Amino acid sequence: MVQRLGLSPMHIHQLRHQYATRLANAQIDSMVLKSLMGHADLKTTSRYFKLYDQTVAREYHAAMEIVKPRANCDGTHLSHPGD
């Protein structure tokens, strides 16, 4: 079936690891992932929560939107959001 789908051969453990990593990268709650994976210890589940460059970049840009100064119509800056 793998060949028919044009995929490279994988072991079941690789599929399981890919599944957990993708869920973790989609920001699923760690306790939910722990339950889905059937892990007894959260330490085992924590290996799937890796920071990928795209995740770091997305979070950085979201944070910058929160802290960037706002401008008046004339181009002068107002205070930061929340001030």
Phi, psi and omega in degrees: 000321180301315179295320180298326179275355180076023179262155175281150182301139180223153172271158181301325180295323178295321178295317179297317179295317179298318178301310182294319180296317179294320177295317179297319180291338176274008175069036174292148178299136183299324180289328176293314179298319177305315180293315180300323182277348180075025180278142177276331186237135180296334177302322179295319181289329186298339180296339181275347181268084180251145177271114177268153182309317182294325178291316179298315180298316180299314181292323178298311182295323177296319179293322180295328176295328181285321188262352182291144181291147176271153180246147172286171177301329181274004177093350177284152185272140170270185176289168175293155176304138178091351179281000000 
